[in-house]
């Protein structure tokens, strides 16, 4: 058995223990998934300066805290990372909104989304605008929005995304291309 399969089973087993009321399993779960979560968070901030008020480590911890109350609903490693990606997106958007409020609606914080996944844009993306666009996309085409969340914020490959959504990789590639084009257009028009 390889390390990846072992990790998947360990995460799923720890989620089972959390659902059973084992109070130590949550801490063990964080230890097991921390490196992977940190990698996802680091990818979001790749290429950015060190002047961000929210750093990847803080993003991981805040996202994990958002997840803690929902462990009883998680049934697998993939399900965990789907929700972890959504939690990271929410934390980033909330943080950006908070910064905007402090600046009284002034310039929004721009970050480069570089996830090594054929990123949406090499240019800076306003996280609040991205979150708003993803919410609109979810209203128009929920599947496309799920693909974006899974690819960017959960770090899943085309194949993993296809497995999670029970679609073919070809369908995911088409959805990904359409969603990126739509997001580029929406984000460009927001500038």
N, C-alpha and C positions, 0 to 999 in steps of 0.2 A: 504494500500500500504506500502511495507517495504522500508527501507532506501536505499537499493541497487537500486531498481527500480526508486525511486525518483532521486537518483544521476544520473542514466543513462539518464533519461528524462531531467534533468537539464543541463547536459553536452551537449546533443544533441540540446537543446533549445539555449544554449549559442553559439554553433557553428553556428546555424541558424542566430542568431543576428550578429555574426562576419561577416558572408557572406553578411548580409544586410547592413553592413557599420557601425554598432554600435561600436564605439571606446572603450567604457567602458567594453564591453563583454569579451575582451581578458584578462583583469585584473581579472575579476570575474571568468573566466574559470581557470586561474592559481590558484586562491584561492580554487576553488572547487576540482581540481585534484592534488594539491600539495602533500598532504599526501600520496596518492597512488603512485605518481611518486617518492617521497622520499623513499618509501618502496622498490620499484623496484631497485632504485640506491643503497640503503643500502644493499640489497641482493647480489648485484654484489661484494661489498666490504667486506662482512661478513667474519670475521676471519682474516682480514688484520690489520696490524699495523697502527698507526696514522701518519706514515711518508710519505704517498702518497701525491704527489703534487696536485692531483685532488681528492677532497672529494665528497661524495654523494650529498651534497647540491649544489656544483658547477656543478656537472654532470647534475642535474635536471635543473638548470638555463641555462646551455649551450645547452642542448637538447631542452628545451622549446624555446629558441631563434631561433634554427634551424627550429622549427615548425611554428613559428609565420607567416612567409610568405606563408605558405601552408594551413592555416585555411580555406581558401575559397574552398578547395578541400575536406575537411573532412565533412562527413555527419552523423557520429554517435560517441558515446563514444568508441565503439570498434575500429572503424577506427582511432580515435585519438590515442589510446594506441598502435595500430599496428605501426603507424608512430613514436610514442614516443619511442618505443623500438628500432626501426631502428636508430633513431636520437641518442639515448644513445650509441648504438654500434659504430656509426660513430665517436661520440665525444671521446669515449674511445680509439678507434683505432688511431684517429688523434693525441690524446694526447700521446699515446705510441710511435707513429712515431716521434713526436716532441722531446720526451725524447731521442729516439735513435739517432736522428740527432745531438742533443746537445752532446751526448757521442761519436759522430763520428762512429756510427755503433756498438758501444760497447754493453754491456749486455742489453738486452731488459727488460723492466719492467714486472715482473711477478705478476699476481694477481690470487687469487683463485676465480673461478666462483662457488659460492654456492648460488643457488637461491631457495633452499628448494623444488626443482622440480625434484628430481632424477638427480642431477647435472651430467654434462658430465664427470667430473673427480674430485676427491677430491684433486688432486695435483694442483700445480700452472700451469696456462695456460698463455702463451704469447699472449697478446691481438692482437698484429699485426699478429702473426701466425694464431690465431683464425679467424680474419677478412679475411685473405687471403684464409684460408681453406673454410670459408663460401662462399666466392666469387666463388671458384672452385666448391663447391658443387652446387651452384646455376646454374652453367654452365652444370653440369652433371644431376642434378635432382632439378629443381626449387621448386617443392613441398616440398622436404625434407628440403631445405634451409629455406623455409617459416615456416615450422613447428619449426625448431630450433629457428628462430628469434622470433616467437610468444611465444614459451615456455620459452626461457631464457631471452630475452631482453624486451618482453612485459608482461611477467608474467602470461600468460593465461594458464588455466588448459587444460587437454586433451579435455574435453567437449567443452570449449569455443573455442579452436583451431579448433575442428571439425565443430562447428557452423560457424566460420568465413570462413573456407575453403570449407564449404558445403560438408563435408565428414562424414563418421561414426567415432565415437570414436575408434572403432577397427582399422580402417585404420590409424588414427593418431597415435595410439600406435605402430603399425607396422612401420610407417614412422619414428617415434621418435627413436625406437630401431635401425633401420638401419642407421639413420643419426648419432646417438651417436657412433655406432660402427665404421662408416666411419671416423668420426672426431677424435676419439681416435687413430685410426691407422695413420691418416695423421699427427696429432699433435705429436705422438710418433716418427714418422719417421723424423719430423722436428728438433728434439732435437739433 
